[in-house]
């Protein structure tokens, strides 16, 4: 049990990637708090976890609302006594168009959302992690020099998140808190079946992988559980690359 006696908060837990992480954390013994904006999707994930005899609790929250985030984290700590892991997986509202065709509002939106929510949720958890002298903050996405045309502000938002991750890591490291990004080139299972151009996107992900496979939702959950565990206690201020070689470091 990699995460036995750990308390994990997962924002965006009703989504495909967030739910995979929640199930993996719970499967490794963590008590998970699932946060999002849609109760039905959160309940479905929580019920799946409870059916396996694990603890899962849900809460509706706007992860862009400073007061709401602070109050929620305060309630969780009052209830559970601690927070050991914080993972923010909310969508960032990206509009993917060529830069010459995108509006300034569409371009800025994912950057602003990513920076605001990641800052707020990290700070709220870190207040309590500092008191305990330990904790793990996880990011998802990853930067790097590779990009593609037509992504609008999406890739820039990911790069900004990496800058924020480095800053948090250097300021929280002496307090025993680790900050790590898990990066992929895309999880094909998470792409909606009715999304325009889905087949082309899936094919492109498969073609750039160096291995004869691509990362699955289960892979994301399993790697996240390991990185959040004490077995990865030497890892901070870095990316964990699970792109199957599609992103070459």
SEKOL-843053 format. One line per field, with one value per residue (C-alpha): residue in three letters; chain; residue number from 1; x, y, z. Coordinates in steps of 0.001 Angstrom, whole numbers. Last residue first. Layout:
N
kemi: (ALA, ...)
domi: (A, ...)
doke: (NUM, ...)
c1: (X, ...)
c2: (Y, ...)
c3: (Z, ...)
This chain:
249
kemi: (UNK, UNK, UNK, UNK, UNK, UNK, UNK, UNK, UNK, UNK, UNK, UNK, UNK, UNK, UNK, UNK, UNK, UNK, UNK, UNK, UNK, UNK, UNK, UNK, UNK, UNK, UNK, UNK, UNK, UNK, UNK, UNK, UNK, UNK, UNK, UNK, UNK, UNK, UNK, UNK, UNK, UNK, UNK, UNK, UNK, UNK, UNK, UNK, UNK, UNK, UNK, UNK, UNK, UNK, UNK, UNK, UNK, UNK, UNK, UNK, UNK, UNK, UNK, UNK, UNK, UNK, UNK, UNK, UNK, UNK, UNK, UNK, UNK, UNK, UNK, UNK, UNK, UNK, UNK, UNK, UNK, UNK, UNK, UNK, UNK, UNK, UNK, UNK, UNK, UNK, UNK, UNK, UNK, UNK, UNK, UNK, UNK, UNK, UNK, UNK, UNK, UNK, UNK, UNK, UNK, UNK, UNK, UNK, UNK, UNK, UNK, UNK, UNK, UNK, UNK, UNK, UNK, UNK, UNK, UNK, UNK, UNK, UNK, UNK, UNK, UNK, UNK, UNK, UNK, UNK, UNK, UNK, UNK, UNK, UNK, UNK, UNK, UNK, UNK, UNK, UNK, UNK, UNK, UNK, UNK, UNK, UNK, UNK, UNK, UNK, UNK, UNK, UNK, UNK, UNK, UNK, UNK, UNK, UNK, UNK, UNK, UNK, UNK, UNK, UNK, UNK, UNK, UNK, UNK, UNK, UNK, UNK, UNK, UNK, UNK, UNK, UNK, UNK, UNK, UNK, UNK, UNK, UNK, UNK, UNK, UNK, UNK, UNK, UNK, UNK, UNK, UNK, UNK, UNK, UNK, UNK, UNK, UNK, UNK, UNK, UNK, UNK, UNK, UNK, UNK, UNK, UNK, UNK, UNK, UNK, UNK, UNK, UNK, UNK, UNK, UNK, UNK, UNK, UNK, UNK, UNK, UNK, UNK, UNK, UNK, UNK, UNK, UNK, UNK, UNK, UNK, UNK, UNK, UNK, UNK, UNK, UNK, UNK, UNK, UNK, UNK, UNK, UNK, UNK, UNK, UNK, UNK, UNK, UNK)
domi: (A, A, A, A, A, A, A, A, A, A, A, A, A, A, A, A, A, A, A, A, A, A, A, A, A, A, A, A, A, A, A, A, A, A, A, A, A, A, A, A, A, A, A, A, A, A, A, A, A, A, A, A, A, A, A, A, A, A, A, A, A, A, A, A, A, A, A, A, A, A, A, A, A, A, A, A, A, A, A, A, A, A, A, A, A, A, A, A, A, A, A, A, A, A, A, A, A, A, A, A, A, A, A, A, A, A, A, A, A, A, A, A, A, A, A, A, A, A, A, A, A, A, A, A, A, A, A, A, A, A, A, A, A, A, A, A, A, A, A, A, A, A, A, A, A, A, A, A, A, A, A, A, A, A, A, A, A, A, A, A, A, A, A, A, A, A, A, A, A, A, A, A, A, A, A, A, A, A, A, A, A, A, A, A, A, A, A, A, A, A, A, A, A, A, A, A, A, A, A, A, A, A, A, A, A, A, A, A, A, A, A, A, A, A, A, A, A, A, A, A, A, A, A, A, A, A, A, A, A, A, A, A, A, A, A, A, A, A, A, A, A, A, A, A, A, A, A, A, A)
doke: (249, 248, 247, 246, 245, 244, 243, 242, 241, 240, 239, 238, 237, 236, 235, 234, 233, 232, 231, 230, 229, 228, 227, 226, 225, 224, 223, 222, 221, 220, 219, 218, 217, 216, 215, 214, 213, 212, 211, 210, 209, 208, 207, 206, 205, 204, 203, 202, 201, 200, 199, 198, 197, 196, 195, 194, 193, 192, 191, 190, 189, 188, 187, 186, 185, 184, 183, 182, 181, 180, 179, 178, 177, 176, 175, 174, 173, 172, 171, 170, 169, 168, 167, 166, 165, 164, 163, 162, 161, 160, 159, 158, 157, 156, 155, 154, 153, 152, 151, 150, 149, 148, 147, 146, 145, 144, 143, 142, 141, 140, 139, 138, 137, 136, 135, 134, 133, 132, 131, 130, 129, 128, 127, 126, 125, 124, 123, 122, 121, 120, 119, 118, 117, 116, 115, 114, 113, 112, 111, 110, 109, 108, 107, 106, 105, 104, 103, 102, 101, 100, 99, 98, 97, 96, 95, 94, 93, 92, 91, 90, 89, 88, 87, 86, 85, 84, 83, 82, 81, 80, 79, 78, 77, 76, 75, 74, 73, 72, 71, 70, 69, 68, 67, 66, 65, 64, 63, 62, 61, 60, 59, 58, 57, 56, 55, 54, 53, 52, 51, 50, 49, 48, 47, 46, 45, 44, 43, 42, 41, 40, 39, 38, 37, 36, 35, 34, 33, 32, 31, 30, 29, 28, 27, 26, 25, 24, 23, 22, 21, 20, 19, 18, 17, 16, 15, 14, 13, 12, 11, 10, 9, 8, 7, 6, 5, 4, 3, 2, 1)
c1: (13892, 12118, 8340, 6790, 9004, 6171, 4805, 5204, 7771, 8026, 8896, 11096, 11170, 11036, 11968, 13927, 10796, 9660, 9168, 7398, 4406, 3032, 5306, 4164, 471, 877, 2591, -257, -2971, -1378, -739, -4364, -5500, -3366, -7, 675, 1884, 4444, 7156, 8757, 5431, 5022, 2696, 305, -326, -865, -3317, -5334, -5501, -6575, -9286, -10573, -10892, -14151, -14794, -17645, -15648, -14311, -10511, -9614, -8922, -6304, -4168, -1974, 1688, 2242, 3673, 3570, 4810, 6407, 6424, 7836, 7276, 9828, 9717, 13116, 11537, 8632, 10178, 12287, 9482, 6855, 9001, 9771, 6085, 5109, 7538, 6162, 2620, 3673, 4932, 1589, -241, 2001, 1073, -2632, -2532, -3483, -2599, -2674, 879, 2577, 4989, 8232, 10550, 9426, 6320, 4362, 728, -234, 907, 1389, 2007, 3405, 3623, 5955, 7057, 3742, 3156, 4410, 1878, -926, -189, 936, -2595, -4082, -1056, -1176, -4913, -4697, -1590, -2756, -6183, -4938, -2070, -4048, -7097, -5036, -3016, -6073, -7960, -5170, -5488, -9281, -9435, -6718, -8714, -7316, -6720, -3080, -2211, -3557, -6539, -6975, -9293, -8165, -10619, -8162, -9613, -9210, -6499, -5157, -3359, -2749, -1165, -511, -3390, -4009, -6437, -9156, -12175, -10520, -8027, -10851, -12777, -9755, -9162, -12747, -12593, -9377, -10698, -14005, -12276, -9907, -12493, -10777, -11153, -14926, -15919, -18386, -17197, -16825, -15607, -13858, -12771, -12008, -14008, -13883, -17480, -16389, -14084, -16783, -19217, -16756, -16219, -19950, -20576, -18035, -19715, -23131, -21937, -20566, -18176, -15196, -13478, -12801, -11331, -9355, -8239, -5174, -4695, -3025, -6375, -7583, -4720, -5294, -9036, -8516, -5890, -8220, -11042, -8885, -7875, -11436, -13010, -14946, -11814, -11239, -9464, -7962, -7190, -5208, -4928, -2238, -2565, -1580, -310, 2017, 0)
c2: (14859, 13307, 13699, 10827, 8411, 6481, 9858, 8947, 11654, 12472, 16158, 17757, 20109, 17159, 13480, 12057, 10889, 8713, 5634, 7955, 7957, 10732, 9729, 6109, 6987, 9349, 6611, 4183, 6720, 7914, 4338, 3401, 6258, 4792, 5848, 4943, 1711, 351, 2403, 5444, 7275, 9860, 7722, 6768, 10358, 11370, 8522, 9513, 13121, 12095, 9835, 12584, 15178, 16542, 15214, 12712, 9913, 12261, 12173, 10753, 7255, 8665, 10046, 12796, 13650, 12889, 14782, 14207, 17294, 17207, 19419, 17960, 19466, 18941, 22555, 23209, 22284, 24715, 27812, 25966, 23614, 26363, 28337, 25306, 24338, 27884, 27826, 24439, 25800, 28629, 26060, 24272, 27571, 28285, 24904, 25766, 29416, 28750, 25182, 25704, 24703, 21986, 22082, 20589, 22646, 21227, 21724, 19301, 18376, 17360, 18926, 17161, 18722, 16334, 16803, 16974, 19133, 18738, 22486, 23137, 20652, 22669, 25983, 24014, 22762, 26246, 27510, 24644, 25013, 28765, 28798, 25936, 27537, 31009, 30007, 27443, 29691, 32698, 30713, 28883, 32185, 34321, 33053, 33013, 36584, 37760, 36367, 33487, 33547, 34609, 32434, 29330, 27890, 25705, 27218, 26146, 26102, 25025, 21647, 20743, 18267, 19740, 17165, 17789, 15069, 14815, 16807, 16506, 15979, 14333, 16445, 19696, 19261, 18786, 21756, 24074, 22832, 23682, 27134, 28007, 26779, 28632, 31859, 31824, 30919, 29450, 25886, 26303, 23675, 20808, 18288, 14521, 11842, 8557, 5793, 2339, -899, -1611, -455, 2749, 3546, 2989, 5029, 7913, 7931, 7958, 10541, 12907, 12626, 13320, 16213, 18303, 21138, 19215, 17877, 14301, 13826, 10609, 8559, 6835, 3057, 2234, 1516, 4902, 6634, 4579, 5240, 8975, 9108, 7407, 9741, 12784, 11533, 10812, 13851, 13761, 14257, 17755, 18653, 15730, 16009, 13153, 12033, 9425, 6646, 4021, 5596, 2941, 0)
c3: (-23025, -26014, -25916, -27850, -25909, -24275, -23091, -19418, -18597, -14908, -14717, -12089, -9120, -6707, -6543, -3598, -1748, -4650, -2443, -10, -2323, -4520, -7408, -7099, -6991, -9943, -11939, -11295, -12054, -15289, -16420, -15683, -17909, -20667, -22077, -25685, -27247, -29726, -28069, -29652, -29617, -32399, -34512, -31724, -30714, -34346, -34868, -31810, -32996, -36496, -35120, -32811, -35557, -34186, -30648, -30576, -28945, -26288, -25869, -22436, -23738, -26125, -23308, -24706, -25143, -21482, -18546, -14799, -12966, -9500, -6395, -3158, 289, 3078, 4293, 2709, -623, -400, -1990, -4565, -5508, -5688, -8124, -10282, -10430, -11378, -14287, -15310, -15145, -17459, -19979, -19820, -20364, -23346, -24768, -24516, -25604, -29218, -30131, -33898, -34723, -32698, -29779, -28567, -26366, -23014, -20932, -18794, -18523, -14996, -11730, -8399, -4997, -2391, 1364, 4335, 7253, 9077, 9545, 6006, 4619, 6213, 4486, 1414, 751, 338, -1568, -4048, -4661, -5241, -7432, -9627, -10044, -10932, -13204, -15187, -15590, -16696, -19218, -20507, -21104, -22580, -26154, -26232, -24884, -27288, -30189, -32227, -35974, -36247, -33258, -34973, -33073, -29988, -27414, -23952, -21071, -18389, -17429, -13760, -12815, -9561, -7410, -3705, -1571, 2176, 3605, 7342, 10222, 8161, 9151, 10203, 7373, 4883, 6231, 5941, 2410, 1500, 3064, 1240, -2114, -1768, -711, -3667, -6293, -9359, -8065, -8032, -5511, -5097, -2547, -2517, -123, -779, 1590, 175, 398, -3330, -3716, -2024, -4929, -7536, -5445, -5252, -9021, -9714, -7006, -8548, -11948, -10466, -8307, -11156, -10254, -8957, -5886, -4794, -1332, -1181, 1814, 454, 570, -2741, -4364, -3181, -4967, -8118, -8122, -7635, -10390, -12844, -11781, -12414, -15852, -16985, -15365, -12101, -10015, -11363, -8140, -6249, -2541, -1022, 2601, 3308, 5897, 3303, 110, -1313, 0)
